[in-house]
Amino acid sequence: MDALASTAATRHPALETLRRVLGPENVLTDAGVRTLHGQDVFRKAEPVLAVLRPGGVEELAAAVKACAEAGLPIVPRGGGMSYTDGYVPVRADSVSLDLSRMNRIVSIDETDMTVTAEAGVTWAALREALAARGLRTPYWGPMSGIHATVGGALSQGSIFFGSARNGAVADSVLSITVVTGDGTVLETGTAGSRHVESPFFRWHGPDLTGLFCGDAGAFGVKVRATFRLMKLEPAQEYLSFGFDDHDSMAAALAAIAREGVCSEIAAFDPYLAQLRMKRASLMTDVGALGALVKGQGGLLKGVTAAAKVAVAGRRFMDGVEWSIHCALDGLSEAALKPAVDKVRAAAKAAGGREIENTIARMMRAMPFPPPNSMVAPGGERWVPAHGIVPFSRMKAAMDACEAVFADHAADCERFGIEHGYLMTTIATHAYLIEPCLYWPDGRNEIHTTYVEADYLRRVAEHAPNPEAFAAVERIKKALGDALAAVGGTHFQLGKFYTYAPNLKPANLTALKALKALFDPHGVLNPGALGL
């Protein structure tokens, strides 16, 4: 967009109304912020018309109503860490919602064991506030939790910390307050009753809460949410195992998950494991070891853990092909021993050998690192796809991904596209496989905004490569389709994964009816969910 067109766009008459509603300082139209909000980790679209920064539910409801009346598409944006076009606009007159001003933890109720947080609260901030009281939510955030928000996770669907025992973010939420597409404020769970003062329970008749989980903001804009609380468990154990091939690793991963004793489980293929270690070598080891000292349950134990990591260095992964890394929580080390024994037995039965638990420890000691993984140690860009399947379909999912890479081998060779795999489990019944693509290409504003400047200075910078990007786009789409074809489902549906067209007729009819009910003007994130 040239300067003249940009100036004309930001003079849209509806923006004057929005400035009156939110204050002129909270309707941002400068080119830099509009450009940033027009891109996610993968795709860079045209700049949005404006970025709106409401400070509370009343302002948000009034802004949504004003946009609906003017026909302006509204694209809610959480922490900006997604990669499936979830908040990338499809229309040039779209406005982006930035809820970073709505970042208050409304209440921590230690009697009823609930926490209510506004949608702009990051998972890192929520964890810190709760940990000070010896509490946590059962699911307590994605790896990108330094930026990822409560509202974004609920809209997109999200897993990782706590997920191997407690499931996804939607399994921990009790109630959501949303603003629907005409500016109506709606509360779910017991908060929707005239006679219940607190959102203490999700199951209050039909589950309205679930309708707004994973909707990519197509049904409503999240305002705040209430989650279950649990007490922090004081004891932790960490286990890592190496395997010679994918099939033995997958068998162990499923067997460990079925025991239901791990809080987190992560597995890597050889490429991704080595990449992780290379990236770690570019970080400040003193800071990492300091985090270990603080986070391992007492000074002596923390110093011992840090010393073990320092001695192991980066060589503990030499000769390791596929690997699994587990974190366990319990009331005491003695209470955890039966669980540790079960995990070791499951790994050994599948042919695994125990290795240094450095990666498992570091993931927990530094759960929400800066998102430097968006740029590989060689300066390559990164984007994943993923699929979620039952354990019985693990091999089919891997075979489907490998078939895609075989079909696109010529493009991978021509453009230097490489790939690796991250795998994890969700509770005792689901497996997530995430093929990650890396390719030499130019950085976008999102990379220079969120990746640490010191890290970027240490890695190569590549020239823009539109042909390589197009090839990656084809491979990414093929991966999504292939995983869906073997029975996979997805988080982060956004506008990338084929959702609505794959539904059975009755389900599609219901989805369209819900969209018309909650978004009568069709302004909430057009294109999301395939609608």
Buried (B, 14 or more C-beta within 10 A) or exposed (E): BEEEEBEEBBEBEBBEBBBEBBEEEBBBBEEEBBBBBBBBBBBBBBBBBBBBBBBEBEBBBBBBBBBBBBEBBBBBBBBBBBBBBBBBBBBBBBBBBBBBBBBBBBBBBEEBBBBBBBBBBBBBBBBEBBEEEEBBBBBBBBBBBBBBBBBBBBBBBBBBBBBBBBBBBBBBBBBBBBBBBBBBBBBBBBBBEEEEEBBBBBEBEEEBBBBBBBBBBBBBBBBBBBBBBBEEBEBBBBBBBBBBEBBBBBBBBBBBBBBEBBBBBBBBBBBBBBBBBBBBEBBEEEEBBBBBBEBBEEEEBBBBBBEBBEEBBEEBBEEBBBBBBBBBBBEEBEEBEEBBEBBBEBBEEBBBEEBBBBBBBBBBBBBBBBBBBBBBBBBBBBBBBBBBBEBEBBBBBBBBBBEBBEEBEEBBEEBBBBBBBBBBBBBBEBBBBBBBBBBBBBBBBBBEBBBBEEBBEBBEEBEEBEEBBEBBBBBBBBBBBBBBEBBBBBBBBBBBBBBBEBBEEEEBEEBEEBBEEBBBBBBBBBBBBBB
